[in-house]
Amino acid sequence: MKTLDEFVELFAEQFDDTDASEIQAGTVFHDLEEWSSLIGLSVIAMVDEEFDVALKGDDVKSSVTVEDLYNKVVAKL
């Protein structure tokens, strides 16, 4: 089981142009300049690979912060 900090690090790796230090547990990721539906798909794929959890697009859309998304992943374990 990965910690919230590990999840934040994996989440930040999905971005090419956003500095990882800008992404924290409380980051409202939809507000990030680089956020796109393509990165959303990358996050879904990362969660599937790292956690063996199938997130839906609605899970990502309804999450506000990175921690919200992490909590949804943990709830599906």
N, C-alpha and C positions, 0 to 999 in steps of 0.2 A: 504494500500500500504506500503510495507516494504521498508526501506531505503537501500542504498548500504551497510552500515555498518551491518545491520541486515542480508542482503544476504550473506555477507562475513562470518559472524558468523555461519549461517546455512550451508554454503558450507564447512567450516572447520570441522563441526561436522561429515561430511561424512568420515573423515580420522580417523583411529584408532591409528596409530603410529606417525603421523606428529603433532608436537605441533601447536596449533591454532595460536600462535603468529607468526609463519612462514608464515601464509596465510593472505595476505592483498589484497586490491583492485587491486594493480598493479602486483600481483604475476602471473608469467607465470606458470599456474598450470600443464601444460603438462610436465614441467621440474621437478616437485616434484618427489622425489624418489618413493613415495608410489602410485603415480598416476597409475591407471590401467583402463581397460575397465569396470571392475566391479564397481569401484568408479564412473566412468562416468554414469553408469546406476543408481547408488544411487543418484547422483546429479539430473538426469532427474526425478526420482521418487520424490525427495524432492521438486523440482520446481512444479511438478504436484500437490502435496499435499498442499504446502504452498501458491502457487500463482494461482493455477488452470489454468496453462499454459502447453501445450504439447510441450516440446522441442523434437527435433529430434537429432539423433546421429551426423548429419552433423552440427547442431548448436553448439554442444560441440566441435567437431573437428575443426571447423573454428574459434572458439574463441581462443584468445591468453591469455588474462588475465582474472581474475575473474570478473573485471569490464566489459569487453567485453561481457561476458556471461550474466551478470546482465542487460546490455543494450538490449540484445536480448530478455530477458524475459519481460522487460518493454515495448518493442515495440510490443509484442504479447498480452498485456493486453487490 
